[in-house]
């Protein structure tokens, strides 16, 4: 399964990557930032693009995901300390991602929300259909995002699912993680001040992050889901007061718990009833154990959470950070005023000069700032120039005379018109250049995106080509091997099937058990002593975990590493009934994944036809090729069966022993009834070319066969073990 995970780096994101990779899925990552970021687990392909990028559709088409997981409320790309600003960006990101996703076909989309959408709380466990209520910009944004997802699901017909997580907690690595963690925040308070303030009426349910990952994966892996909204919760309510007492118990008696009454105290516990009814996953991390782990870790790393090392800025730097924008805005005006002084002095020097009296330095001054800074500074410099001109004219004339002189207004009009026109042209040229630069940058960015996507497509193509052409687990390779079963005689197919499973799955320990109506499964063949550890016969219905999985036609995976169960098992069915069970033992832990289970299913289906055909043929031999009115196989059928068992025995695929019964052919029918009462269902009675009566004991060594010999002797029949059969 191809999975596209969307979100910033964080503990939950990385745990999801590890889980998906462990289950054999191919994980691609959309980071939400235009630059490469560290802090992620390794994935198949990483796309460093913002959520508003025009390339999202191309990315989705390139990845071609079966499943998309958007971290949503737990996306670290959004800084909710500035919630008003981030709320709009968050909703825009959700909408853009969903619109890009909408062109995909047969792709599932999952959005992670949180318990925060139920701001008011409830006296009962909150169900999925209960009304939401936002008490902050973040919760309002999450509610809007959920509604957008609901609209895409109900009106657009898309497969969109919202998962609300209930009060996540885990072992924190930084102060920022501890603050967001309800358990760690109380523990940090205890470490800092030796007391914890707790409210008995503040009640919630803690969900360990590893359990949340398992729940999320369970929903993602399901082929069909009944609902589009699910609550993922431990279903274990705990008050803040009770949690504080548990922390105090771990830290020691020097911690004091103070009871307080908070204005925002509430009971906010999500109901996991809908999820529990549909999915089998259970809580693996009990709250008490999780609290102990967190408290012990934080106590051991006390310096990280208590001795904060935040940078202490000087007064000057704090002032610069606070008012830097003002200094940046006022600097051109200060520059203008400083430059006005030399031009004012030059203008005064040239008045009455024989050579420079016609030079207008004020005009040069206004044009200079119009060209360099644009229209705004041209206007300000023109005002300063007019003030300087009027001040100089009043050296020899009164202000009233200057105001009555029309040449003054002509000069002022000339100054303002030239300054504003040149400044306007400068602004237009700057805007055109800036727009061109932005277009060029955007085109270069798109070109880079296309190159990145193309390189990713080339890598994916090469990987797929290698799987199809070269890999031993390619479909073509698997089919070519399994189809070789058609070349064997029916008596040999079941023995060679176990070899094929061993070779294709690279597992040295494989066993095949045949199922009987009595509820027992009897070993037919096995590749090693390890594969025979359960014995020749098992009451498979008593192996509850394995039987439940096989009954639902699922592959059983022994995730608890129970020594009394195989590591993986699958059944071969005929008319919806279990006919055989394939058991694998020698698998390393890292290969006990969904991907390996899928390979076992494919191999089982491909060998199923040949195995069932051979099984039915052998059944026909047993039922139709007997001596008249007996259960004794004729010589040809029995000899072929014995030969198949002996060939398998040479390859260490099974054990068998052949006994010859000392009796006349005239007494075969009477002998048959007595002999069959002392044999198992998997043993065979028949004749060979010498006309003697023989018994083939399957999965029986000589020492065990001696018990049967003694049993026959008590019944009045002499028998002996035959080491070789006549060719």
C-alpha positions in Angstrom: 0.0 0.0 0.0 1.3 3.4 -0.9 0.8 5.9 1.9 1.3 9.7 1.7 1.8 11.2 5.1 1.3 15.0 5.4 2.7 17.0 8.3 5.7 18.5 10.1 8.3 16.6 12.1 7.2 15.4 15.5 6.9 12.3 17.7 3.5 11.2 16.4 4.5 11.7 12.8 7.7 9.6 13.2 5.9 6.9 15.1 3.4 6.6 12.2 6.3 6.4 9.7 7.9 3.6 11.7 4.6 1.7 12.1 3.7 1.9 8.4 7.2 0.9 7.3 7.2 -2.1 9.7 3.9 -3.3 8.2 5.5 -3.3 4.7 3.9 -0.1 3.3 5.7 2.4 1.1 5.6 5.8 2.8 6.0 9.1 1.1 6.1 12.4 3.0 4.8 15.9 2.2 6.6 18.2 4.7 4.5 21.4 4.3 7.6 23.5 4.0 9.5 24.6 0.9 12.9 23.8 2.4 14.3 20.5 3.5 13.7 19.8 7.2 15.4 17.4 9.6 13.7 15.4 12.3 11.9 12.8 10.2 12.3 9.1 10.1 13.5 7.8 6.7 10.8 7.4 4.1 10.6 6.3 0.5 10.3 9.8 -0.9 10.1 13.3 0.6 8.4 16.3 -1.0 9.4 19.7 0.5 6.4 21.8 -0.6 4.1 24.2 1.2 0.4 23.4 1.5 -0.4 26.3 -0.8 1.9 25.1 -3.6 0.5 24.8 -7.1 2.3 21.4 -7.4 0.2 19.5 -4.9 -1.9 17.8 -7.6 1.3 16.7 -9.4 2.7 15.3 -6.2 -0.5 13.3 -5.5 -0.5 12.0 -9.1 3.2 11.1 -8.7 2.8 9.3 -5.4 -0.5 7.7 -6.5 -1.4 6.9 -2.9 -3.8 4.3 -1.7 -4.1 6.2 1.6 -3.4 9.8 2.7 -2.9 10.7 6.4 -2.9 14.4 7.3 -1.7 15.1 10.8 -4.1 18.0 11.2 -4.4 19.0 14.8 -0.9 17.5 15.5 0.9 19.1 12.5 3.9 20.9 13.9 3.9 23.3 10.9 1.3 25.4 12.7 2.3 27.5 15.7 -0.9 27.7 17.7 0.6 30.3 20.1 -0.5 32.7 17.4 -3.8 31.0 17.0 -5.7 33.9 15.3 -3.2 34.1 12.5 -2.6 30.3 12.2 -6.4 29.5 12.1 -6.9 31.0 8.7 -3.7 29.4 7.4 -4.8 26.1 8.8 -8.2 26.1 7.1 -6.7 27.2 3.9 -4.2 24.4 4.0 -6.9 21.8 4.7 -9.0 23.1 1.8 -6.1 23.1 -0.7 -5.0 19.6 0.3 -8.6 18.2 0.0 -9.1 19.9 -3.4 -5.8 18.4 -4.6 -6.9 15.0 -3.2 -10.4 15.2 -4.8 -9.0 14.3 -8.3 -7.7 11.0 -6.9 -9.7 7.8 -7.4 -10.0 5.0 -4.9 -7.8 6.9 -2.4 -8.7 7.0 1.3 -8.1 10.3 3.2 -7.7 10.5 7.0 -7.7 13.7 9.0 -6.5 13.8 12.7 -8.5 16.0 15.0 -8.5 16.1 18.8 -10.7 16.2 21.8 -10.4 20.0 21.9 -13.4 20.4 19.6 -15.6 19.6 22.6 -14.7 22.7 24.5 -17.6 22.5 27.0 -17.1 18.9 28.0 -19.9 16.6 29.1 -21.0 14.7 32.2 -21.1 11.5 30.1 -18.6 10.1 27.7 -18.7 12.2 24.5 -19.9 10.3 21.3 -19.1 11.1 17.7 -22.5 12.6 17.0 -22.5 14.9 20.0 -22.4 18.7 19.2 -19.0 20.3 19.0 -18.2 23.7 20.6 -15.2 25.9 20.0 -13.8 28.1 22.8 -10.6 29.4 21.0 -9.3 30.1 17.5 -7.7 26.7 17.3 -10.7 24.7 18.2 -12.9 26.8 15.9 -10.4 26.1 13.1 -10.4 22.3 13.9 -14.2 22.3 13.8 -14.3 24.1 10.4 -11.7 21.6 9.1 -13.9 18.7 10.3 -16.9 20.2 8.5 -14.9 20.5 5.3 -14.0 16.8 5.6 -17.6 15.9 6.2 -18.7 17.9 3.1 -16.1 16.1 1.0 -17.4 12.8 2.3 -21.1 13.3 2.1 -21.5 15.7 -0.9 -18.4 14.9 -3.0 -18.6 11.1 -2.4 -15.0 10.9 -1.3 -13.6 8.4 1.2 -12.7 10.9 4.0 -12.4 9.8 7.6 -11.9 12.1 10.7 -10.1 10.6 13.7 -10.4 12.5 17.0 -7.6 11.6 19.5 -8.3 11.9 23.2 -5.6 13.7 25.3 -2.4 12.2 23.8 0.6 11.7 26.2 4.1 10.2 25.8 7.6 10.6 27.2 8.5 14.2 26.4 11.9 15.1 25.0 11.7 18.9 25.3 9.9 21.5 27.4 7.6 22.3 24.5 6.4 18.7 24.4 6.0 18.6 28.1 3.7 21.6 28.2 1.4 20.0 25.6 1.3 16.7 27.6 -1.3 16.7 30.5 0.8 14.2 32.5 4.2 15.7 31.8 3.0 19.3 32.6 1.9 18.2 36.1 5.2 16.4 36.6 7.2 19.4 35.5 5.3 21.5 38.0 6.3 19.0 40.8 9.9 19.0 39.8 10.1 22.8 39.7 8.1 23.8 42.8 7.7 20.5 44.8 3.9 20.9 44.6 1.2 20.2 42.1 -2.0 22.2 41.7 -4.9 19.8 40.8 -8.6 20.1 40.3 -10.8 17.1 41.2 -13.5 18.1 38.7 -11.1 18.3 35.7 -11.5 14.8 34.3 -10.1 13.4 31.0 -8.9 10.2 29.4 -5.3 9.7 28.5 -4.2 7.9 25.3 -0.6 6.8 25.0 1.0 7.7 21.7 1.9 4.2 20.8 -1.7 3.0 21.3 -2.9 6.0 19.2 -0.6 4.9 16.4 -2.0 1.3 16.5 -5.5 2.6 16.5 -4.9 4.9 13.5 -3.2 2.1 11.6 -6.1 -0.2 12.3 -8.5 2.2 10.8 -6.3 3.0 7.8 -5.7 -0.7 7.0 -9.4 -1.6 7.1 -10.9 -2.3 3.7 -14.3 -0.9 4.8 -15.4 1.4 7.5 -18.9 1.9 8.8 -18.5 5.6 9.7 -16.6 8.7 8.7 -15.9 9.9 12.3 -14.2 7.9 15.0 -13.1 8.6 18.6 -9.7 7.1 19.5 -9.6 6.9 23.3 -8.4 4.7 26.1 -11.9 4.9 27.7 -10.2 5.2 31.1 -11.4 8.4 32.8 -9.0 10.0 35.4 -9.2 13.2 37.3 -6.4 15.7 37.5 -6.3 15.1 41.2 -5.9 11.4 40.9 -3.2 11.8 38.2 -1.3 14.2 40.5 -1.5 11.6 43.3 0.0 9.0 41.0 2.8 11.3 40.1 3.4 12.1 43.8 3.6 8.4 44.5 6.4 7.9 42.0 8.4 11.0 42.9 8.2 10.5 46.6 6.6 12.0 49.7 8.2 15.4 49.5 5.7 16.5 46.8 2.5 18.3 48.0 -0.7 18.1 46.0 -2.9 21.2 46.4 -6.5 21.1 45.5 -7.7 24.1 43.4 -10.9 25.1 41.6 -10.3 26.2 38.0 -12.7 28.2 36.0 -12.3 26.0 33.0 -12.5 22.6 34.8 -14.7 20.1 33.0 -15.2 16.4 32.2 -14.0 15.7 28.7 -13.8 12.0 27.9 -14.3 10.7 24.4 -16.3 7.5 24.0 -14.5 4.7 22.1 -17.6 2.5 21.8 -17.9 2.9 18.1 -14.3 2.1 17.4 -14.2 -0.9 19.8 -17.2 -2.5 18.2 -15.7 -2.3 14.7 -12.0 -2.8 15.3 -10.3 -5.5 17.5 -7.4 -3.3 18.8 -7.0 -3.0 22.5 -5.1 -0.7 24.8 -1.6 -2.0 25.4 -0.2 0.7 27.7 -2.0 1.1 30.9 -2.1 4.6 32.3 -0.3 3.6 35.6 2.6 2.2 33.7 2.7 5.1 31.3 2.7 7.6 34.1 5.6 5.8 35.8 7.7 5.8 32.7 7.1 9.6 32.1 7.8 10.6 35.7 11.0 8.4 35.9 12.3 9.8 32.7 11.6 13.4 33.6 13.2 12.9 37.1 16.3 11.4 35.5 16.5 14.3 33.0 15.5 17.0 35.5 17.9 19.6 34.0 16.1 19.6 30.7 12.7 20.4 32.2 13.7 22.5 35.2 16.9 24.4 34.4 15.6 26.3 31.3 18.3 27.7 29.1 16.4 30.3 27.2 18.4 33.2 25.8 18.4 36.4 27.9 18.5 39.4 25.6 20.0 42.7 26.6 17.8 45.9 26.8 19.1 47.2 23.5 18.3 44.0 21.6 14.9 43.8 23.2 14.2 47.4 22.1 15.5 46.6 18.6 13.2 43.6 18.4 10.3 45.6 19.6 10.7 48.8 17.5 12.9 47.7 14.6 10.0 48.1 12.2 9.7 51.8 13.2 13.4 52.5 12.7 13.3 50.8 9.3 10.4 52.9 8.2 11.8 56.3 9.5 15.3 55.8 8.1 14.6 57.1 4.5 13.1 60.3 6.1 16.1 60.8 8.3 18.4 60.3 5.2 16.3 62.8 3.3 16.7 65.5 6.0 20.4 64.9 6.4 21.0 65.2 2.6 18.9 68.4 2.5 21.6 70.3 4.5 24.4 70.2 1.9 22.0 71.0 -0.9 20.7 74.0 1.1 24.2 75.2 1.6 25.1 74.7 -2.1 22.0 76.7 -3.1 23.0 79.6 -0.8 26.5 79.6 -2.3 25.3 79.8 -5.9 22.9 82.7 -5.4 24.3 85.8 -7.1 27.1 83.7 -8.7 28.1 84.7 -12.2 28.6 81.1 -13.4 26.2 79.0 -11.2 23.3 81.3 -10.5 21.1 79.4 -13.0 21.7 76.0 -11.4 18.8 74.8 -9.3 20.3 72.5 -6.6 16.9 72.0 -5.1 15.7 70.5 -8.3 18.7 68.2 -8.4 17.9 67.3 -4.8 14.3 66.4 -5.4 15.1 64.4 -8.6 17.8 62.5 -6.8 15.4 61.2 -4.1 12.6 60.6 -6.7 15.0 58.4 -8.7 16.4 56.5 -5.7 13.4 56.2 -3.3 10.3 57.0 -5.4 7.2 59.1 -5.1 6.9 59.3 -1.3 10.4 60.6 -0.7 10.2 62.9 -3.7 7.2 64.6 -2.1 8.9 64.9 1.2 12.1 66.3 -0.4 10.0 68.8 -2.4 8.4 70.1 0.8 11.9 70.5 2.4 13.2 72.3 -0.8 10.2 74.7 -0.7 10.9 75.5 3.0 14.6 76.1 2.2 13.8 78.3 -0.8 11.3 80.4 1.2 13.8 80.8 4.0 16.6 81.9 1.6 14.2 84.4 -0.1 13.3 86.1 3.2 17.0 87.1 3.6 16.3 90.1 1.3 12.5 90.3 1.1 9.6 90.0 3.5 7.5 87.0 3.7 4.5 88.9 2.3 6.5 89.9 -0.8 7.6 86.4 -1.4 4.1 85.1 -1.2 2.9 87.7 -3.8 5.6 86.8 -6.3 4.0 84.5 -8.9 7.4 83.1 -9.9 7.6 81.4 -6.5 4.4 79.4 -7.3 5.7 78.6 -10.8 8.9 77.2 -9.3 7.1 75.3 -6.7 4.8 73.7 -9.3 7.8 72.8 -11.4 9.5 71.2 -8.4 6.4 69.1 -7.3 5.4 68.1 -10.8 8.9 66.9 -11.8 9.4 65.2 -8.4 6.1 63.4 -8.5 6.3 62.3 -12.1 9.8 61.0 -11.8 8.9 59.3 -8.5 5.8 57.7 -10.0 7.8 56.4 -12.9 10.4 55.0 -10.5 7.7 53.3 -8.5 6.2 51.8 -11.6 9.5 50.5 -12.9 10.3 49.0 -9.5 6.9 47.3 -9.4 7.3 45.9 -12.9 10.8 44.6 -12.0 9.5 43.1 -8.7 6.6 41.4 -10.5 8.9 40.1 -13.2 11.3 38.8 -10.5 8.4 37.1 -8.7 7.1 35.5 -12.0 10.7 34.3 -12.8 11.1 32.9 -9.3 7.7 31.2 -9.5 8.6 29.7 -12.9 12.0 28.6 -11.6 10.3 27.1 -8.5 7.8 25.2 -10.7 10.7 24.0 -12.9 12.5 22.8 -9.8 9.3 21.1 -8.7 8.9 19.4 -12.0 12.5 18.2 -11.9 12.1 16.8 -8.4 8.8 15.1 -9.3 10.4 13.7 -12.4 13.4 12.4 -10.5 11.1 10.8 -8.0 9.1 9.1 -10.8 12.3 7.8 -12.3 13.4 6.3 -9.0 9.9 4.7 -8.4 9.9 3.4 -12.0 13.4 1.8 -11.5 12.3 0.2 -8.2 9.2 -1.2 -9.8 11.1 -2.5 -12.8 13.6 -4.2 -10.5 10.7 -5.8 -8.5 9.0 -7.1 -11.7 12.1 -8.2 -13.5 14.7 -9.2 -10.9 13.2 -9.7 -7.5 12.6 -13.2 -6.3 9.3 -12.2 -4.9 7.9 -10.7 -8.1 4.5 -12.0 -9.3 6.1 -13.6 -12.4 8.7 -15.4 -10.4 6.1 -16.6 -7.8 3.8 -17.9 -10.5 6.5 -19.7 -12.5 7.5 -21.6 -9.3 4.0 -22.4 -8.1 2.9 -23.5 -11.6 5.7 -26.2 -11.4 3.3 -28.2 -9.1 1.3 -29.2 -12.1 4.3 -31.4 -13.3 4.2 -33.6 -10.2 2.1 -36.7 -9.6 -0.9 -36.1 -7.3 0.7 -38.1 -4.5 3.7 -35.8 -4.6 2.0 -32.4 -4.8 1.5 -31.9 -1.0 5.1 -32.7 -0.3 6.5 -30.3 -2.9 4.1 -27.6 -1.9 5.8 -27.2 1.5 9.2 -26.9 -0.4 7.8 -24.1 -2.6 6.4 -22.2 0.4 9.9 -22.5 2.1 11.7 -21.2 -1.0 9.4 -18.4 -1.9 9.1 -17.0 1.6 12.7 -17.7 2.5 11.6 -19.4 5.7 13.4 -22.6 6.7 10.7 -23.9 9.0 7.4 -24.6 7.2 4.7 -27.2 8.0 1.5 -28.3 6.3 -1.3 -29.7 8.4 -4.4 -31.4 6.9 -7.7 -30.7 8.7 -10.1 -33.5 9.7 -13.8 -33.2 10.7 -12.9 -34.4 14.2 -11.4 -31.0 15.0 -7.9 -32.3 14.7 -5.2 -31.2 12.2 -2.6 -33.8 11.4 0.8 -33.0 10.1 1.3 -33.9 6.4 4.8 -32.6 5.8 7.4 -30.3 7.3 10.8 -28.9 6.4 12.6 -29.0 9.7 12.4 -30.2 13.3 11.4 -26.7 14.4 8.4 -26.9 12.1 7.4 -30.2 13.8 7.4 -28.8 17.4 3.6 -28.9 17.8 3.6 -32.7 17.1 1.9 -34.9 14.6 -1.6 -34.0 15.7 -3.1 -30.7 17.1 -6.5 -29.7 18.3 -6.4 -26.6 16.2 -9.7 -25.2 17.4 -8.3 -24.9 20.9 -5.6 -22.5 19.5 -8.1 -19.7 19.9 -6.1 -16.7 18.5 -5.0 -18.6 15.4 -8.3 -20.3 14.8 -10.3 -17.0 15.0 -8.0 -15.4 12.4 -8.2 -18.4 10.0 -12.0 -18.7 10.5 -12.3 -15.2 9.2 -10.0 -16.0 6.3 -7.2 -13.8 7.6 -3.5 -14.5 8.0 -2.6 -15.2 11.7 0.5 -13.2 12.9 1.9 -14.1 16.3 2.7 -10.5 17.4 3.0 -11.6 21.1 5.7 -14.2 20.2 3.8 -16.9 22.0 6.0 -20.0 21.8 3.0 -22.3 21.6 1.9 -20.7 18.3 3.5 -20.5 14.9 4.9 -17.1 14.0 2.5 -16.9 11.0 -0.2 -19.2 9.6 -2.7 -19.3 6.7 -5.3 -21.7 5.6 -6.3 -23.3 2.3 -10.1 -23.4 1.9 -12.5 -25.5 -0.2 -16.1 -24.5 -0.2 -15.4 -22.0 2.6 -14.1 -24.8 4.9 -10.5 -25.1 6.1 -8.8 -28.0 4.3 -5.1 -27.3 5.2 -3.1 -25.0 7.4 0.3 -23.6 6.4 2.5 -22.7 9.4 5.7 -20.7 9.4 8.1 -20.7 12.3 11.5 -19.4 11.3 10.6 -15.7 10.6 12.6 -12.8 12.0 10.6 -10.2 13.9 11.1 -7.5 11.3 9.5 -9.7 8.6 6.3 -10.3 10.6 4.5 -7.5 8.7 1.4 -7.0 6.6 3.6 -7.2 3.5 4.9 -10.6 4.4 1.4 -11.8 5.2 0.2 -10.6 1.8 3.0 -12.6 0.2 1.9 -15.7 2.1 -1.7 -15.1 0.9 -0.6 -14.8 -2.7 1.5 -18.0 -2.5 -1.3 -19.9 -0.8 -3.8 -18.9 -3.5 -1.4 -19.9 -6.3 -0.7 -23.3 -4.9 -4.3 -23.8 -3.8 -5.6 -25.3 -7.1 -2.8 -27.8 -7.4 -3.0 -28.8 -3.7 -6.8 -29.2 -3.7 -6.7 -31.1 -7.0 -4.2 -33.5 -5.6 -6.1 -33.8 -2.3 -9.3 -34.7 -4.1 -7.4 -37.2 -6.3 -5.9 -38.9 -3.2 -9.4 -38.9 -1.7 -10.6 -40.6 -4.8 -7.8 -43.2 -4.5 -8.9 -44.0 -1.0 -12.6 -44.2 -1.8 -12.7 -45.8 -5.3 -9.6 -48.0 -5.7 -10.1 -50.5 -2.9 -10.4 -54.2 -3.0 -14.0 -55.3 -3.2 -16.0 -54.5 -0.1 -12.9 -53.5 1.9 -10.9 -50.4 2.9 -7.7 -52.0 1.5 -6.1 -50.1 -1.4 -5.2 -52.1 -4.5 -1.5 -52.8 -5.3 -1.1 -50.0 -8.0 -2.7 -47.2 -5.9 -0.9 -48.3 -2.7 2.5 -48.7 -4.3 2.2 -45.2 -5.8 1.3 -43.7 -2.5 4.1 -45.5 -0.6 6.6 -44.3 -3.3 5.5 -40.7 -2.8 5.9 -40.9 1.0 9.4 -42.5 0.7 10.6 -39.8 -1.8 9.4 -37.1 0.6 11.1 -38.9 3.5 14.5 -38.8 1.7 14.1 -35.0 1.5 13.3 -34.8 5.2 9.8 -33.5 4.4 7.9 -36.3 6.4 8.4 -39.4 8.4 6.8 -42.8 7.5 7.1 -46.5 8.3 5.9 -49.4 6.2 4.7 -52.6 8.0 4.0 -56.0 6.4 1.3 -58.1 8.0 1.7 -61.8 8.1 -1.7 -63.1 6.9 -3.2 -64.9 4.0 -5.2 -63.1 1.2 -8.2 -65.2 2.1 -8.3 -63.5 5.5 -7.9 -59.9 4.3 -11.4 -58.9 4.9 -11.5 -60.2 8.4 -8.1 -58.8 9.2 -9.1 -55.4 7.8 -11.7 -54.7 10.5 -9.3 -55.5 13.3 -6.3 -53.7 11.8 -8.3 -50.5 11.1 -9.4 -50.3 14.7 -5.8 -50.0 15.7 -4.8 -47.3 13.1 -5.3 -43.6 12.7 -7.3 -41.8 10.0 -4.0 -40.8 8.3 -2.7 -44.3 8.0 -3.2 -46.5 4.9 -3.9 -50.2 4.5 -3.1 -51.8 1.1 -1.5 -54.6 -0.9 1.6 -54.6 -3.2 2.7 -56.7 -6.1 3.8 -59.6 -3.9 0.2 -60.1 -2.8 1.0 -59.3 0.9 -0.9 -57.0 3.2 0.9 -53.8 4.2 0.3 -50.8 6.5 1.7 -47.3 5.8 2.1 -45.3 9.0 2.4 -41.6 8.1 4.5 -39.2 10.3 5.8 -42.2 12.3 9.4 -43.2 13.0 10.5 -46.8 13.7 10.4 -46.4 17.5 6.8 -45.3 17.3 6.0 -48.0 14.7 7.1 -50.6 17.2 4.2 -49.6 19.4 1.8 -50.4 16.5 3.6 -53.7 16.0 3.0 -54.7 19.6 -0.6 -53.6 19.3 -1.1 -55.8 16.2 0.5 -58.7 18.1 -2.0 -58.4 20.9 -4.7 -58.5 18.3 -3.3 -61.7 16.9 -1.3 -60.5 13.9 2.4 -60.7 13.4 4.0 -57.8 11.5 7.4 -56.4 10.8 9.0 -53.2 9.7 10.0 -53.0 6.0 13.1 -50.8 5.4 13.0 -50.9 1.7 10.4 -51.3 -1.0 10.8 -53.3 -4.1 11.4 -51.2 -7.2 
